[in-house]
Amino acid sequence: MNSAGKGVLSAATAARADGENPLMSKMPGADPQGAPAFAPAAGAMIEPVERSEAIERKLGRRLAICELGAVRTSFFGYGLQALILRDVVAPRILLAWVAGVLLCESLNGLLARRLLDAINQPAARARLLRLMPFSLFVSGLVWGLVAVLPGSAASPWLHAMTLLVLAVVALFGANNLGARRSCLFGYTAGLALPLFAGAFLLRGELAVELGVASLTMVAMVQAYGELTRRLIERDVRGRVATETMAGELRRSNEELTLAMEQLHRVAACDPLTQCLNRRAFMEKLEFELARRTRYGTTFGVILLDLDRFKAINDRHGHDVGDRVLVAVAECLRGQLRPIDSLARWGGEEFLCLIAHVDEHDLIAKAEDLRNMVSQSPMVFTPEEICVTASLGAAICRPDRSALELIALADRAMYKAKGNGRNQVLLAG
């Protein structure tokens, strides 16, 4: 056995003696005992998801999207107000009020769009979130002025309709602005301020009712908005927690996939030369036999044995011998096509599966391999070491099994050695 094989065996033996799984210990995301790193410890509790950048980003995005939606549909509200008051409020005053609402809503829409664009920039996002409560306060103030416009209280029925529309606007605000307490308070305070001021300025029976209604509206909208904010935050925290766990599971799956690929390579490859091992090569060979039976394709095998390799080990040591084997494997691999396969069959034996060839092509490929191995030194230190190889080739036929095909190539290879080495012989 070469030194690489002894090293692998001794490492695996030592790992088993220590109670360690030698394969699982090499897995990414696994601890030395083979337990996946993402598995929670027994009895571990999942901590509540703290407010984080991800949560702030989602809350800001929701606020911006809701406000943009409110801006696009707000004309229904102030259009209805204008329709209700068209006969009791002077057209110039009513038009000025509509223009003021439109200007404020446009400003809110601009800020919401800027917020959406800067949602991934914490500093810019924070600055816009500080500006929005003031903008919304002004917008609410202009909305609330409709209740105290000259002539708006001329008809109790029309005034009640105006207040009802304002109440609906306030409730929509609680839903749209609930993600941010300061924004909702600024908006509702702006709505209520004209009503509360009007209670002191108006003379008549509605003064007290108007003042009470304004305070009640602020209290109710804030209470409803607080409930909405909690529900929104709970939903956002749940989404962030789900996305975090999904990301961790995705990373764990990627690590597991990588580990499985590494295990597959370890199970299928010779650790020294990185060629296929016997088991993996036999699977390839059985597949080619099945394909030949189904489609009538032809292929062949070439068994290559390095001449007088034991003398290299005896003279230079197994380390140099291992380097020669690696160099020969690289040389052979460079001469094969992607559809061909190369295996390390024994100590200094290599077995090639050559697809889609007849006897003439198989012999030509074997001669190419022999020439490439013998033409240049395989190792240059401690001195130049050249090697030759004897090759036996066998073509697949309907009456030959995988083992029979390899046995034919093996006998042809030994016959080539008996005939003087460094030559190719085709099995009959």
C-alpha positions as CSV (number, residue, x, y, z in Angstrom):
1,M,0.0,0.0,0.0
2,N,1.3,3.5,-0.9
3,S,1.9,6.1,1.8
4,A,-1.3,8.1,0.9
5,G,-3.5,5.0,1.5
6,K,-1.7,4.3,4.8
7,G,-2.2,7.9,5.8
8,V,-6.0,7.7,5.1
9,L,-6.3,4.4,6.9
10,S,-4.4,5.5,10.0
11,A,-6.4,8.8,10.2
12,A,-9.7,6.9,10.0
13,T,-8.5,4.4,12.6
14,A,-7.5,7.2,15.0
15,A,-10.8,9.0,14.4
16,R,-12.7,5.8,15.3
17,A,-10.6,5.3,18.3
18,D,-11.5,8.8,19.5
19,G,-15.2,8.1,18.9
20,E,-15.3,10.5,16.0
21,N,-17.0,10.0,12.6
22,P,-14.2,10.6,10.1
23,L,-16.5,11.5,7.3
24,M,-19.0,13.7,9.2
25,S,-16.1,15.6,10.8
26,K,-15.1,16.9,7.4
27,M,-18.6,18.1,6.6
28,P,-19.1,21.8,6.5
29,G,-21.6,22.9,9.2
30,A,-20.9,19.8,11.3
31,D,-19.2,19.5,14.7
32,P,-16.4,16.8,15.4
33,Q,-19.1,14.4,16.6
34,G,-20.9,14.5,13.4
35,A,-23.9,16.6,14.6
36,P,-25.0,19.3,12.1
37,A,-24.0,22.8,13.4
38,F,-27.5,24.1,12.7
39,A,-29.2,21.6,15.0
40,P,-30.4,23.4,18.2
41,A,-29.2,22.2,21.6
42,A,-31.7,20.1,23.6
43,G,-34.1,22.3,25.5
44,A,-32.9,25.5,23.7
45,M,-35.6,28.1,23.5
46,I,-36.1,30.3,20.4
47,E,-35.5,33.9,21.5
48,P,-38.1,36.6,20.4
49,V,-37.1,38.4,17.3
50,E,-35.7,41.8,18.4
51,R,-36.4,45.0,16.4
52,S,-33.7,45.0,13.8
53,E,-32.8,46.7,10.6
54,A,-34.9,44.2,8.7
55,I,-37.9,45.0,10.8
56,E,-37.4,48.7,10.4
57,R,-37.0,48.3,6.7
58,K,-40.2,46.4,6.4
59,L,-42.2,48.8,8.6
60,G,-40.9,51.7,6.5
61,R,-41.8,50.0,3.3
62,R,-45.3,49.3,4.4
63,L,-45.8,52.9,5.6
64,A,-44.5,54.2,2.2
65,I,-46.7,51.9,0.2
66,C,-49.8,52.6,2.2
67,E,-49.2,56.3,2.0
68,L,-48.8,56.2,-1.8
69,G,-52.0,54.3,-2.0
70,A,-53.8,56.9,0.2
71,V,-52.4,59.7,-2.0
72,R,-53.7,58.0,-5.2
73,T,-57.2,57.6,-3.8
74,S,-57.6,60.7,-1.6
75,F,-59.3,62.6,-4.3
76,F,-62.4,60.6,-3.6
77,G,-62.5,62.1,-0.1
78,Y,-61.9,65.8,-0.9
79,G,-63.9,65.5,-4.0
80,L,-66.9,64.3,-1.9
81,Q,-66.3,67.1,0.6
82,A,-66.3,69.6,-2.2
83,L,-69.5,68.1,-3.7
84,I,-71.3,68.3,-0.3
85,L,-70.3,71.9,0.4
86,R,-70.6,73.3,-3.2
87,D,-73.9,75.1,-2.4
88,V,-73.0,76.5,1.0
89,V,-69.3,77.5,0.8
90,A,-68.1,80.2,-1.6
91,P,-66.5,78.7,-4.7
92,R,-63.3,80.6,-4.3
93,I,-62.8,79.4,-0.7
94,L,-63.8,75.8,-1.6
95,L,-61.4,75.8,-4.6
96,A,-58.6,77.2,-2.4
97,W,-59.2,74.4,0.1
98,V,-59.2,71.7,-2.6
99,A,-55.9,73.1,-4.0
100,G,-54.4,73.1,-0.5
101,V,-55.4,69.4,0.1
102,L,-54.0,68.5,-3.3
103,L,-50.7,70.2,-2.6
104,C,-50.3,68.5,0.8
105,E,-51.2,65.1,-0.6
106,S,-48.7,65.6,-3.4
107,L,-46.0,66.4,-0.9
108,N,-46.9,63.3,1.1
109,G,-46.7,61.2,-2.0
110,L,-43.3,62.6,-2.8
111,L,-42.0,61.9,0.6
112,A,-43.4,58.4,0.5
113,R,-41.8,57.7,-2.9
114,R,-38.5,59.0,-1.6
115,L,-38.8,56.8,1.5
116,L,-39.5,53.8,-0.7
117,D,-36.4,54.5,-2.8
118,A,-34.2,55.0,0.3
119,I,-35.6,52.1,2.2
120,N,-32.3,50.2,2.2
121,Q,-30.3,53.3,3.3
122,P,-30.7,53.6,7.1
123,A,-29.6,57.3,7.4
124,A,-31.8,58.6,4.6
125,R,-34.7,56.5,5.7
126,A,-34.5,57.9,9.3
127,R,-34.4,61.4,8.0
128,L,-37.5,61.0,5.9
129,L,-39.3,59.3,8.7
130,R,-38.6,62.3,10.9
131,L,-40.0,64.7,8.2
132,M,-43.2,62.7,7.5
133,P,-45.0,63.4,10.8
134,F,-44.8,67.2,10.1
135,S,-45.9,66.8,6.5
136,L,-48.8,64.7,7.6
137,F,-49.7,67.2,10.4
138,V,-50.0,69.9,7.8
139,S,-52.0,67.6,5.5
140,G,-54.4,66.7,8.4
141,L,-54.7,70.4,9.3
142,V,-55.8,71.3,5.8
143,W,-58.2,68.4,5.7
144,G,-59.7,69.5,9.1
145,L,-60.2,73.1,7.9
146,V,-63.2,71.9,5.8
147,A,-65.3,71.7,9.0
148,V,-64.7,75.4,9.8
149,L,-64.9,76.9,6.3
150,P,-67.3,79.9,6.2
151,G,-70.7,78.5,5.5
152,S,-69.9,74.9,6.2
153,A,-72.0,74.9,9.4
154,A,-75.0,76.6,7.7
155,S,-76.9,73.3,7.5
156,P,-76.6,70.9,10.5
157,W,-77.2,68.0,8.1
158,L,-74.4,69.1,5.8
159,H,-72.1,69.7,8.7
160,A,-72.8,66.3,10.1
161,M,-71.9,64.8,6.7
162,T,-68.7,66.8,6.6
163,L,-67.7,65.5,10.1
164,L,-68.6,61.9,9.0
165,V,-66.3,62.2,6.0
166,L,-63.5,63.5,8.3
167,A,-64.1,60.5,10.7
168,V,-63.7,58.1,7.8
169,V,-60.6,59.8,6.6
170,A,-59.2,59.6,10.2
171,L,-59.9,55.8,10.3
172,F,-58.2,55.3,6.9
173,G,-55.3,57.2,8.3
174,A,-55.2,54.8,11.3
175,N,-54.9,51.9,9.0
176,N,-52.4,53.5,6.6
177,L,-50.2,55.1,9.1
178,G,-50.4,52.6,11.9
179,A,-46.9,51.3,11.3
180,R,-45.5,54.6,12.7
181,R,-47.0,56.1,15.8
182,S,-45.6,59.6,15.3
183,C,-47.0,59.7,11.7
184,L,-50.5,58.7,12.9
185,F,-50.4,61.2,15.8
186,G,-49.3,64.0,13.6
187,Y,-52.0,63.3,11.1
188,T,-54.9,63.0,13.6
189,A,-53.7,66.0,15.6
190,G,-53.8,68.0,12.4
191,L,-57.3,66.8,11.6
192,A,-58.6,67.6,15.1
193,L,-57.0,71.0,15.6
194,P,-59.4,73.0,13.4
195,L,-62.3,71.2,15.0
196,F,-61.1,71.9,18.5
197,A,-60.3,75.5,17.6
198,G,-63.7,75.9,16.0
199,A,-65.5,74.9,19.2
200,F,-64.2,78.1,20.7
201,L,-64.7,80.3,17.7
202,L,-68.2,79.2,16.8
203,R,-71.3,80.5,18.5
204,G,-74.2,78.2,18.9
205,E,-75.4,74.8,19.9
206,L,-72.7,72.8,18.1
207,A,-69.7,74.4,19.8
208,V,-69.5,72.0,22.7
209,E,-70.3,69.0,20.5
210,L,-67.6,69.9,18.0
211,G,-65.0,70.2,20.7
212,V,-66.0,66.9,22.3
213,A,-66.1,65.2,18.9
214,S,-62.6,66.4,18.0
215,L,-61.1,65.1,21.3
216,T,-63.0,61.8,20.9
217,M,-61.9,61.3,17.4
218,V,-58.2,61.8,18.4
219,A,-58.5,59.4,21.2
220,M,-60.4,56.7,19.3
221,V,-58.1,56.9,16.2
222,Q,-55.0,56.8,18.4
223,A,-56.4,53.7,20.2
224,Y,-57.3,52.0,17.0
225,G,-54.0,53.0,15.5
226,E,-52.1,51.6,18.4
227,L,-53.8,48.3,18.0
228,T,-53.1,48.3,14.3
229,R,-49.5,49.1,14.9
230,R,-49.1,46.2,17.3
231,L,-50.7,43.8,14.7
232,I,-48.5,45.2,12.0
233,E,-45.3,44.9,14.0
234,R,-46.3,41.3,15.1
235,D,-46.8,40.4,11.4
236,V,-43.5,42.0,10.4
237,R,-41.6,40.3,13.2
238,G,-43.1,37.0,12.1
239,R,-42.1,37.6,8.5
240,V,-38.6,38.5,9.4
241,A,-38.3,35.5,11.7
242,T,-39.6,33.3,8.9
243,E,-37.2,34.8,6.3
244,T,-34.3,34.4,8.8
245,M,-35.1,30.7,9.4
246,A,-35.7,30.2,5.7
247,G,-32.2,31.7,5.0
248,E,-30.6,29.5,7.6
249,L,-32.3,26.4,6.2
250,R,-31.2,27.4,2.7
251,R,-27.6,27.8,3.9
252,S,-27.8,24.6,5.8
253,N,-29.2,22.8,2.7
254,E,-26.4,24.2,0.6
255,E,-23.8,23.1,3.1
256,L,-25.4,19.7,3.3
257,T,-25.5,19.4,-0.5
258,L,-21.8,20.4,-0.6
259,A,-21.0,17.8,2.0
260,M,-22.9,15.1,0.1
261,E,-21.0,16.0,-3.0
262,Q,-17.8,15.8,-1.1
263,L,-18.8,12.4,0.3
264,H,-19.7,11.2,-3.1
265,R,-16.3,12.2,-4.4
266,V,-14.7,10.5,-1.5
267,A,-16.7,7.4,-2.1
268,A,-16.1,7.4,-5.9
269,C,-12.4,8.6,-6.2
270,D,-9.0,7.3,-5.4
271,P,-7.6,9.7,-2.7
272,L,-4.2,9.8,-4.2
273,T,-4.7,10.2,-8.0
274,Q,-8.4,11.5,-7.9
275,C,-9.2,8.9,-10.5
276,L,-12.3,6.7,-10.1
277,N,-12.0,3.8,-7.7
278,R,-13.0,0.2,-8.6
279,R,-16.7,0.5,-7.5
280,A,-17.3,3.8,-9.3
281,F,-15.6,2.4,-12.5
282,M,-17.7,-0.7,-12.4
283,E,-20.9,1.4,-12.3
284,K,-19.7,3.3,-15.4
285,L,-18.9,0.0,-17.1
286,E,-22.2,-1.5,-16.3
287,F,-23.9,1.6,-17.6
288,E,-22.0,1.4,-20.9
289,L,-23.0,-2.3,-21.2
290,A,-26.6,-1.4,-20.7
291,R,-26.4,1.4,-23.3
292,R,-24.7,-1.0,-25.7
293,T,-27.6,-3.5,-25.3
294,R,-30.2,-0.8,-25.9
295,Y,-28.6,1.4,-28.6
296,G,-25.9,-0.9,-30.1
297,T,-23.0,1.5,-29.2
298,T,-19.5,0.1,-29.0
299,F,-16.7,0.8,-26.5
300,G,-13.5,-0.7,-25.2
301,V,-11.3,-0.9,-22.1
302,I,-7.6,-0.4,-21.8
303,L,-5.6,-1.7,-18.8
304,L,-2.3,0.1,-18.3
305,D,0.4,-1.2,-15.9
306,L,3.6,0.8,-15.3
307,D,6.7,-1.2,-16.0
308,R,9.2,-1.9,-13.2
309,F,7.3,0.4,-10.8
310,K,8.5,-1.5,-7.8
311,A,12.1,-0.5,-8.6
312,I,11.1,3.2,-8.3
313,N,9.6,2.6,-4.9
314,D,12.6,0.6,-3.7
315,R,15.1,3.1,-5.0
316,H,13.4,6.5,-4.3
317,G,10.8,5.6,-1.6
318,H,7.0,5.5,-1.7
319,D,6.7,9.3,-1.6
320,V,8.4,9.6,-5.0
321,G,6.4,6.6,-6.2
322,D,3.2,8.4,-5.2
323,R,4.2,11.5,-7.1
324,V,4.9,9.3,-10.2
325,L,1.4,7.8,-9.9
326,V,-0.2,11.3,-9.7
327,A,1.8,12.5,-12.7
328,V,0.8,9.4,-14.8
329,A,-2.9,9.9,-13.8
330,E,-2.7,13.6,-14.9
331,C,-1.0,12.5,-18.2
332,L,-3.7,9.9,-18.9
333,R,-6.6,12.2,-17.9
334,G,-5.3,14.8,-20.4
335,Q,-5.6,12.4,-23.3
336,L,-9.2,11.2,-22.6
337,R,-12.4,12.8,-23.7
338,P,-15.2,13.9,-21.2
339,I,-17.2,10.8,-22.2
340,D,-14.3,8.5,-21.3
341,S,-13.5,7.3,-17.8
342,L,-10.3,6.7,-15.9
343,A,-9.8,4.5,-12.8
344,R,-6.9,3.5,-10.6
345,W,-7.4,-0.3,-10.7
346,G,-4.5,-1.4,-8.5
347,G,-1.2,-0.2,-7.1
348,E,0.3,0.9,-10.4
349,E,-2.5,-0.1,-12.7
350,F,-4.9,2.2,-14.5
351,L,-8.1,1.2,-16.3
352,C,-9.6,3.3,-19.1
353,L,-13.1,3.1,-20.5
354,I,-13.1,4.4,-24.1
355,A,-16.6,5.1,-25.5
356,H,-17.8,5.0,-29.1
357,V,-14.8,3.3,-30.6
358,D,-14.1,0.2,-32.7
359,E,-11.0,-2.0,-32.5
360,H,-8.9,0.3,-34.7
361,D,-9.7,3.4,-32.7
362,L,-9.2,1.6,-29.4
363,I,-5.7,0.4,-30.5
364,A,-4.8,4.0,-31.7
365,K,-6.0,5.5,-28.4
366,A,-3.9,2.9,-26.4
367,E,-0.8,3.8,-28.5
368,D,-1.4,7.5,-27.8
369,L,-1.5,6.8,-24.0
370,R,1.6,4.6,-24.1
371,N,3.5,7.3,-26.0
372,M,2.4,10.1,-23.7
373,V,3.6,8.2,-20.6
374,S,6.9,7.2,-22.1
375,Q,7.9,10.5,-23.9
376,S,8.7,12.7,-21.0
377,P,9.8,12.4,-17.3
378,M,7.0,12.0,-14.8
379,V,9.1,13.4,-11.9
380,F,12.1,15.8,-11.9
381,T,13.2,15.6,-8.3
382,P,15.3,14.1,-6.8
383,E,16.1,13.2,-10.4
384,E,14.3,12.8,-13.7
385,I,12.3,9.6,-13.6
386,C,10.9,8.2,-16.8
387,V,8.5,5.3,-16.9
388,T,7.0,3.1,-19.5
389,A,3.8,1.1,-19.5
390,S,2.4,-2.1,-20.9
391,L,-1.2,-1.9,-22.1
392,G,-3.9,-4.5,-22.8
393,A,-7.0,-3.6,-24.7
394,A,-10.3,-5.3,-25.2
395,I,-13.4,-4.4,-27.2
396,C,-16.9,-5.0,-26.0
397,R,-18.9,-7.7,-27.7
398,P,-22.4,-9.0,-27.0
399,D,-21.2,-12.2,-25.3
400,R,-18.8,-10.4,-22.9
401,S,-19.7,-9.3,-19.4
402,A,-18.0,-6.5,-17.6
403,L,-15.7,-8.8,-15.6
404,E,-14.9,-10.9,-18.7
405,L,-14.0,-7.7,-20.6
406,I,-11.6,-6.6,-17.8
407,A,-10.1,-10.1,-17.6
408,L,-9.4,-10.1,-21.3
409,A,-7.6,-6.7,-21.1
410,D,-5.7,-8.0,-18.1
411,R,-4.4,-11.1,-19.9
412,A,-3.5,-8.9,-22.9
413,M,-1.6,-6.6,-20.6
414,Y,0.4,-9.4,-19.1
415,K,1.1,-10.8,-22.5
416,A,2.5,-7.4,-23.5
417,K,4.8,-7.5,-20.5
418,G,5.9,-10.9,-21.5
419,N,6.7,-9.8,-25.0
420,G,9.1,-7.1,-23.7
421,R,7.0,-4.4,-22.1
422,N,6.2,-0.9,-23.3
423,Q,3.8,-2.0,-25.9
424,V,0.0,-2.4,-26.6
425,L,-1.7,-5.7,-27.2
426,L,-5.4,-6.2,-28.2
427,A,-7.3,-9.1,-26.7
428,G,-8.7,-11.5,-29.3
